[in-house]
Amino acid sequence: MIKINLLPFRAARRKENIRRQITIYVLSVSLVLLVAGYFFLSLTSTLSDLADEKAAQKKELAKYADTIKKIKAIEKKVGEIEAKLSVIKELEKNKTGPVRLLDQIAMAIPKDRLWLKSIKESKGTLSLSGTAMDNDTVAIFMTNLEKSPQITSVDLKSTKLQHLKEYKLRVSNFVLTCKQYSEEKKPKSKRKRR
């Protein structure tokens, strides 16, 4: 029988396998290092681009900082001016309100038959006192006042008959109270003047 020694063949095959595995391992590690290097360079480039962009935006923001300060100053001035305008409008409204009210009271007075002595206002209530030729004139005056758009109700507090001997006349002294509406609370229905 012939004996063949296969031991050197197996040893050579084992060495070849080890060499192949080492080569695969080295190539794999090299490939991983190459891929990692590529990603590192890519991320470094991206980071550098972002840093450059950030620096450029900071420069641009610095350019607009003065403009932003000017805009804020202008907005502040606009706010102050609007506050002043609202105060002026309120003052104008308060200035013209009493003038309109006095005009309406003057229009309600029967000519040459009624004279007012005093007008007092307190918390939206007017107190009117005066002298009329007779009680009918006082009633006409009250009716005219109720037709006024700024007066909501008229109440007669008192009337007193007075005799003027030097003129040989009898006149009625009266006291009325009226409620006036404010701009915020307008009456539900305005009566038209005739």
Contacts in CASP RR format, 6 or more apart in sequence:
PFRMAT RR
TARGET T0000
AUTHOR 0000-0000-0000
METHOD contacts of the structure
MODEL  1
MIKINLLPFRAARRKENIRRQITIYVLSVSLVLLVAGYFFLSLTSTLSDL
ADEKAAQKKELAKYADTIKKIKAIEKKVGEIEAKLSVIKELEKNKTGPVR
LLDQIAMAIPKDRLWLKSIKESKGTLSLSGTAMDNDTVAIFMTNLEKSPQ
ITSVDLKSTKLQHLKEYKLRVSNFVLTCKQYSEEKKPKSKRKRR
93 183 0 8 1.000
97 150 0 8 1.000
98 121 0 8 1.000
100 150 0 8 1.000
101 126 0 8 1.000
101 150 0 8 1.000
101 151 0 8 1.000
101 180 0 8 1.000
102 119 0 8 1.000
104 145 0 8 1.000
104 148 0 8 1.000
104 149 0 8 1.000
104 150 0 8 1.000
104 151 0 8 1.000
105 116 0 8 1.000
105 119 0 8 1.000
105 128 0 8 1.000
105 145 0 8 1.000
105 148 0 8 1.000
107 144 0 8 1.000
107 148 0 8 1.000
107 193 0 8 1.000
108 141 0 8 1.000
108 144 0 8 1.000
108 145 0 8 1.000
108 147 0 8 1.000
108 148 0 8 1.000
109 116 0 8 1.000
109 141 0 8 1.000
109 144 0 8 1.000
110 132 0 8 1.000
110 137 0 8 1.000
110 140 0 8 1.000
110 141 0 8 1.000
110 144 0 8 1.000
113 132 0 8 1.000
113 133 0 8 1.000
113 137 0 8 1.000
114 130 0 8 1.000
114 131 0 8 1.000
114 132 0 8 1.000
114 133 0 8 1.000
114 137 0 8 1.000
114 138 0 8 1.000
114 141 0 8 1.000
115 130 0 8 1.000
115 131 0 8 1.000
115 132 0 8 1.000
116 128 0 8 1.000
116 129 0 8 1.000
116 130 0 8 1.000
117 129 0 8 1.000
117 130 0 8 1.000
117 131 0 8 1.000
118 127 0 8 1.000
118 128 0 8 1.000
118 129 0 8 1.000
118 130 0 8 1.000
119 126 0 8 1.000
119 127 0 8 1.000
119 128 0 8 1.000
120 126 0 8 1.000
120 127 0 8 1.000
121 127 0 8 1.000
121 180 0 8 1.000
124 179 0 8 1.000
124 180 0 8 1.000
124 182 0 8 1.000
125 177 0 8 1.000
125 178 0 8 1.000
125 179 0 8 1.000
125 180 0 8 1.000
126 151 0 8 1.000
126 176 0 8 1.000
126 177 0 8 1.000
126 178 0 8 1.000
126 179 0 8 1.000
126 180 0 8 1.000
127 157 0 8 1.000
127 175 0 8 1.000
127 176 0 8 1.000
127 177 0 8 1.000
128 175 0 8 1.000
128 176 0 8 1.000
128 177 0 8 1.000
128 178 0 8 1.000
129 173 0 8 1.000
129 174 0 8 1.000
129 175 0 8 1.000
129 176 0 8 1.000
130 173 0 8 1.000
130 174 0 8 1.000
130 175 0 8 1.000
131 162 0 8 1.000
131 171 0 8 1.000
131 172 0 8 1.000
131 173 0 8 1.000
131 174 0 8 1.000
132 138 0 8 1.000
132 141 0 8 1.000
132 171 0 8 1.000
132 172 0 8 1.000
132 174 0 8 1.000
133 169 0 8 1.000
133 171 0 8 1.000
133 172 0 8 1.000
134 170 0 8 1.000
134 171 0 8 1.000
134 172 0 8 1.000
135 159 0 8 1.000
135 172 0 8 1.000
137 172 0 8 1.000
138 156 0 8 1.000
138 159 0 8 1.000
138 172 0 8 1.000
138 174 0 8 1.000
138 176 0 8 1.000
141 176 0 8 1.000
142 154 0 8 1.000
142 156 0 8 1.000
142 176 0 8 1.000
145 151 0 8 1.000
145 154 0 8 1.000
145 176 0 8 1.000
145 178 0 8 1.000
146 153 0 8 1.000
146 154 0 8 1.000
146 191 0 8 1.000
147 191 0 8 1.000
147 192 0 8 1.000
147 193 0 8 1.000
147 194 0 8 1.000
148 191 0 8 1.000
148 193 0 8 1.000
149 187 0 8 1.000
149 190 0 8 1.000
149 191 0 8 1.000
149 193 0 8 1.000
150 180 0 8 1.000
150 181 0 8 1.000
151 178 0 8 1.000
151 179 0 8 1.000
151 180 0 8 1.000
151 181 0 8 1.000
152 178 0 8 1.000
152 179 0 8 1.000
152 180 0 8 1.000
152 181 0 8 1.000
152 187 0 8 1.000
153 178 0 8 1.000
153 179 0 8 1.000
154 176 0 8 1.000
154 177 0 8 1.000
154 178 0 8 1.000
155 176 0 8 1.000
155 177 0 8 1.000
155 178 0 8 1.000
156 174 0 8 1.000
156 175 0 8 1.000
156 176 0 8 1.000
157 174 0 8 1.000
157 175 0 8 1.000
157 176 0 8 1.000
157 177 0 8 1.000
158 174 0 8 1.000
158 175 0 8 1.000
159 172 0 8 1.000
159 173 0 8 1.000
159 174 0 8 1.000
159 175 0 8 1.000
160 172 0 8 1.000
160 173 0 8 1.000
160 174 0 8 1.000
161 170 0 8 1.000
161 171 0 8 1.000
161 172 0 8 1.000
161 173 0 8 1.000
162 170 0 8 1.000
162 171 0 8 1.000
162 172 0 8 1.000
162 173 0 8 1.000
163 169 0 8 1.000
163 170 0 8 1.000
164 170 0 8 1.000
164 171 0 8 1.000
181 187 0 8 1.000
END
